[in-house]
Amino acid sequence: MAFYLWASQSVISEDDYSYLKNYTNDKPVTLEDTFSITTYNIGYLSGMTNNLPVDRPKELLDNNLKEASVFLRNNKPDIVAFQEIDFHSQRTYYTNQLELLAKNAGYQYGAISVNWDKQYVPFPYWPLKYHFGRMLSGQAILSHSPIRSTTRVVLPKPASNPFYYNDFYLDRLAQLAWIKTITDSILLINVHFEAWDGPTRELQSQIVMDIYAEYETSHPIILLGDFNCPPPFESDAIKENTIIRILNHPSISMVNMETDYLRDPDAYFTFSSDKPYVKIDYIFYNNRYLECLNYRVMYQASDISDHLPVWAKFVKKQ
């Protein structure tokens, strides 16, 4: 009981769970009406060892961080939305991965949302030496253009989980960030949905769509991240409303259309990076204000993470 009470406690104050960060003092570069964006679940840069009870040497994590920095520098997305990025966790040797990626890849502005803050996470369960231990992790956004504000919306956890499981479980989030453009601002909604429980994913999807509906008539919006659910038009897709609800909304488009996907599904799979077999990472957008010019799954990222990033280029409609 003493261990449980200690281990399930937070490391930092909840007041510090959402904030903005400037990494340089360079002159701001405001986002143009044509811009690129990437969503990337980097799996704390653990490659194909994510969540496995195996040795994860610091050299592996350091090398993947270098590879991720080179990948971002070479592809130059204006905005990057991350999921599963560590800020000060034992499993990644207390490295602030976002800060190093920002500096190495040349991003000036960051938005941070913590979703996992525990004194000790006893997972993977066995052997004990592979426990994650102290955890400070979450979702984040890097941008070349100033980020006006960020908000952290906590989504429901699976009600079917035992209370003691949820006490150690990460918070699933919708991270909202307003990013400055030359004319106004773009609302970015960066999500990481529940992985194991379909009804909880559906509920999370509904909450996010309620947020989207608040702003859809007045602002450009990009909804992106790890949705942990395949598209409904996949032949063996899970029959749930998580993605259907989003696609059925009249002002929302997906960067790749159903016809494109069915013509060549392999080109759109995002997981797992070593042998991709399913699409669970998406970029959606408000088609009232934005037009998608190009998109692709970035297979050149290889196995830096167990996910592959998705890239898209947009232009604001006049």
Beta strands, then each sheet from edge to edge (+ up, - down):
strand 1: 18-22
strand 2: 34-41
strand 3: 79-86
strand 4: 109-121
strand 5: 133-143
strand 6: 147-155
strand 7: 172-180
strand 8: 185-192
strand 9: 221-226
strand 10: 252-254
strand 11: 281-286
strand 12: 290-297
strand 13: 310-316
sheet 1: 1+ 4- 5+ 3- 2- 13+ 12-
sheet 2: 6+ 7- 8+ 9+ 11- 10+
end
